[in-house]
Amino acid sequence: MGGYAPFVWPSLGIATVILAGMAIVSIRGLRQSEAALRAAEAASPARRRRSEAGAGS
């Protein structure tokens, strides 16, 4: 690598760790958002579907 290996390999390792951390944080946030959505949907009353609401017209 022409003497640049001491700079290239650590920077590659740091980038890998950062990207893995970002992926983990994103997946955790997604799971929390999905759990909050499920809780909100469970707490709200059931809604009628469009096909049922417009069946009488």
Summary of the structure (lengths in Angstrom):
residues: 57
radius of gyration: 24.5
end to end distance: 75.1
largest distance: 78.9
contacts: 90
relative contact order: 0.06
helix: 75%
strand: 0%
